[in-house]
Amino acid sequence: MTLTQPFLFFQVYVIFTCSHKECHPSTQPSPGRLISVSQTPKTCLSEESLKTQSKERRSQTPSIDARSTDVYIKERKAVFAIVCQVLKYREPITTIIANSDMNQSASKGKKASLYLVLVYELLFGKGFKSAPSSLRALVMPHKTRFTAELAKLKIKKRAIKDEDLVPDHIRNAVVLPRYARVNTNITSIEKVLEALGKMGYVLGDYVEGVHLGKMKPKTVLHDPHIPNLLILPPNSDFHNSDLLLKGHIILQDKASCFPAFILNPSPNSTVIDACAAPGNKTSHLSMLMNNTGTIHAFDKDPLRLQTLIRLTGRARCTNIKAKRTSFLDIDPKDKTYAEVSAILLDPSCSGSGITRRLDHLLVQSAAGKDSSTVVVEEDEADENGGIINSEARIKALADFQVEVLMHAFKFKKVNRVVYSTCSKHRLENEGVVEAVLSAQSEFQLAKNVFPEWGRRGVDCMKEVIRTLPEEDHCIGFFVALFERKSKA
């Protein structure tokens, strides 16, 4: 996230606040924009806010004319929708401003964000009749030139409608559905579906091959692979819903459910979640164990561990013992862990398989790239510190992953270890598997793991699992299950 982009959020918020003072309090913004501007672009996004509106539909376009009786709550939802629209059209807007007769120095620095918003509203939005005159004065003198430059750009790009100006990497972006895992520790899938029905959701039939990123609004489907996992439209927002806040559902990507599902620990068993925070996989283990037995959850970062404690507490998991420490500092001979039979290992990785909901809006195309483009922030549910592309850093991560796997194999009663990453790099996936298989002789890859899942590893490694976002409708992921060899 650049300094310019947070300022863009602030500028839109200021415009809304100023506009609010002049607007009629009875008019309400669209309730469909379930978004919060108080966060950076991590939350789920309303379908409306990602659709480019034609001139004939401008009345539905997010606009700084949106009204609210409570600017601090309701306007935030509409503000975020506008920000996404502005980022969507950032490249053509930047080109139009650069080719206009406007003083270029006036639209640089922090003011660049403000001009992006104002020009978007002038050319692609609904206008800003209720905006303060001081703001309108910044762009209205240039309206004729802006309009002319828009027409020129359409001719140059052979664009018939406004949406044709949106860069290909945005128009063709992979959009993932929203997944909600039902927490059977405290509820049932039937009760959750009943609650969703009261919210207007309708249960549909899963059809193989259907693009889940283009689900109809207010539709819910049963996932065909993971029990108690529901599929919802990408714009579904539960951040203020009791279903989430009371722990009845956990928002968790489908692929992230694979490790616990594949490990499948028995009730009353003792399990280690080695790199546990923020705790989605930990609570999944707890659910599979019927909230019995013991789960030792480790993370050395105090803030991340507090997140785990909070989220697993909300899910009412009572069989988790969280400890602030590195898994590598745990002594396999410690009597505390003498009965551990299974380990879930999801260590730090490059995060290269993660497809976030707003990546395509925050990363510019090569043609429109400028000095303000930087690495995208993590999604709220991601469990790594950011996407890493450095070959040296990936090699260091792979070495660390081998080290923690070898450490997991040292626990005497452990029979199963599941290893997972959200990386697409072979070095962190099949490469790590090859390294640990050649470095020891007690553990092997389990056979016939998750046979219902067709996508397997590269280089004919059929025992491991991979996912591909554009085809599997989930983040890019890798899972391998190791089992202890039986004694002859």
C-alpha positions, -999 to +999 in steps of 0.1 A: +000+000+000+014+034-009+012+066+009-010+078-019-036+051-016-045+055+021-048+093+014-072+084-014-094+067+013-091+099+034-099+122+006-131+103-004-141+103+033-136+141+035-157+146+004-185+125+019-183+144+052-184+178+034-212+167+011-231+153+041-235+188+056-254+200+025-275+169+018-310+160+029-309+135+058-338+114+046-320+099+016-301+067+023-272+051+005-276+017-012-277-011+015-259-034-009-225-017-003-214-038+026-179-023+030-159-005+056-135+023+048-118+021+082-098-008+068-074-009+039-086-030+009-089-063+027-126-068+032-149-084+008-163-062-019-199-055-031-205-067-066-220-033-074-187-016-065-167-037-089-190-032-120-183-004-143-215+015-148-225+028-182-240+063-186-275+048-187-269+033-153-251+061-136-279+064-110-266+032-095-230+041-096-213+047-063-211+085-060-201+112-036-237+123-037-247+092-016-266+103+015-266+091+050-279+102+084-248+087+100-217+095+080-194+077+104-211+043+098-232+041+067-212+064+045-181+043+050-197+015+030-204+037+000-170+054+004-151+021+000-172+013-031-162+046-047-125+040-038-127+007-057-143+024-087-116+051-087-088+025-086-105+006-113-104+036-136-071+050-123-051+044-155-075+061-179-081+090-154-043+095-150-039+096-188-068+121-192-053+144-165-018+143-180-032+152-214-054+180-202-046+217-198-046+215-161-016+226-141+002+193-137+020+203-105-013+210-088-024+174-093+008+158-079+017+145-045-011+140-020-035+160-041-032+134-069-056+112-050-082+139-046-080+147-084-084+110-092-117+109-072-130+142-086-123+134-122-138+099-117-170+115-104-170+140-132-165+116-161-176+081-149-197+087-117-228+105-111-213+140-106-209+158-073-236+185-071-236+184-034-199+186-030-185+219-016-178+246-042-142+246-033-139+210-045-160+215-076-138+245-085-108+222-088-121+204-119-151+221-133-130+247-153-114+218-170-146+198-177-146+205-215-110+195-219-115+164-197-145+153-218-125+159-250-096+138-237-120+110-227-134+109-262-098+109-277-088+081-254-118+060-264-110+064-301-073+055-294-083+024-274-112+016-297-135+017-267-172+016-273-182+020-237-165+033-206-157-002-193-136-009-223-110+016-209-105-006-178-072-024-180-072-061-190-056-072-157-087-057-139-114-069-163-099-104-165-090-107-128-097-140-110-125-134-086-130-160-059-162-168-041-166-163-003-163-195+017-179-199+052-171-229+073-199-238+097-186-243+132-202-275+144-188-270+178-217-247+186-242-250+157-252-270+127-252-264+090-290-266+090-293-237+116-268-216+096-287-221+064-319-212+082-302-180+094-289-172+059-325-178+046-337-150+069-310-128+054-324-134+019-300-162+008-314-191-013-298-225-013-288-236-048-275-267-064-237-270-070-230-275-107-196-287-118-179-262-141-199-232-131-178-200-125-182-195-087-168-160-089-199-150-108-226-165-085-259-148-084-263-125-053-278-140-022-270-176-034-255-202-011-241-236-021-228-267-004-191-273-012-188-307-028-155-315-012-153-301+024-180-310+048-198-281+065-183-256+041-206-232+023-199-212-009-213-177-012-210-149-038-178-128-037-196-097-024-210-115+006-201-096+038-205-110+073-182-088+092-211-073+111-232-105+112-239-124+144-232-156+124-195-145+123-193-125+155-208-153+176-186-179+160-212-198+141-192-195+109-156-190+102-146-172+070-119-194+056-108-201+020-116-236+008-080-245+002-071-234+037-095-261+050-076-289+032-048-294+059-071-302+088-095-321+066-067-343+053-050-348+087-084-358+101-074-362+138-094-385+159-116-372+188-098-373+222-064-374+205-034-350+211-024-328+182+001-300+175-007-270+153+029-260+148+026-225+133-010-219+143-019-182+141-043-167+132-062-199+141-086-208+113-069-242+109-067-246+146-104-241+151-110-265+122-090-292+140-110-285+171-142-290+152-130-323+136-121-335+171-156-326+184-139-302+208-122-331+227-087-341+233-059-315+232-045-292+205-012-275+213-011-243+193+023-225+189+032-191+175+061-170+185+045-136+176+025-122+206+001-103+185-007-132+162-011-155+192-036-131+207-055-132+174-055-170+176-068-169+212-095-144+203-107-162+172-107-197+187-124-183+218-151-168+196-155-203+180-158-217+216-129-241+212-121-255+246-095-281+237-068-256+226-037-248+246-020-218+230+016-210+238+039-182+226+069-200+213+085-213+182+077-248+173+115-254+168+120-246+205+096-274+216+115-304+228+101-336+212+111-355+244+091-332+267+065-353+285+039-326+278+039-337+242+045-375+247+010-384+234+010-362+203-001-384+174-006-358+146+009-325+136-004-298+113+024-278+098+016-247+078+048-226+081+057-192+068+059-193+030+062-169+001+024-164-002+027-166-039-005-186-043-027-161-026-053-143-048-068-115-028-100-098-036-085-064-045-051-073-059-062-064-094-072-029-083-040-022-064-015-034-090-012-014-122-006-028-156+028-024-172+015+003-194+002+023-165+029+016-140+043+044-120+064+051-089+033+048-066+029+011-073+042-012-045+035-046-030-001-053-021-011-057+015-022-091+029-058-102+030-072-103+066-073-141+065-039-146+051-014-162+074+019-149+060+035-115+061+033-107+024+041-120-010+077-128-015+093-131-050+130-130-042+147-162-052+171-160-023+143-154+001+123-183-013+153-206-009+157-195+027+120-202+033+123-236+018+153-244+040+132-233+070+103-254+059+125-285+056+139-278+091+104-276+108+092-307+090+123-327+101+116-314+137+080-327+134+092-362+126+111-363+159+080-367+181+080-404+189+043-411+188+035-389+158+021-410+130+008-383+106+021-349+096+003-327+072+024-300+055+009-271+036+018-238+020+000-211+001+028-210-024+030-218-061+067-223-061+080-259-066+109-252-043+086-247-013+063-275-022+075-306-041+111-295-035+106-295+003+089-330+001+118-344-019+143-329+006+127-344+037+121-378+021+158-381+012+169-368+046+152-395+067+137-429+065+109-431+091+082-411+072+068-415+037+041-398+017+007-412+024-010-429-006-044-421-020-049-388-001-081-369-009-088-390-040-118-368-049-095-339-057-080-342-092-052-316-092-020-332-080+016-322-077+040-313-105+066-336-120+042-366-116+041-363-078+007-378-075+006-382-037+004-344-031-024-319-036-023-286-055-049-259-062-051-234-091-072-202-084-085-197-119-098-232-122-104-244-086-120-212-073-098-210-042-063-196-034-032-214-047-023-241-022-002-271-016-007-300+008+013-332+015+005-358+041+033-378+056+028-410+076+052-430+097+063-462+080+050-494+097+077-515+114+085-547+096 
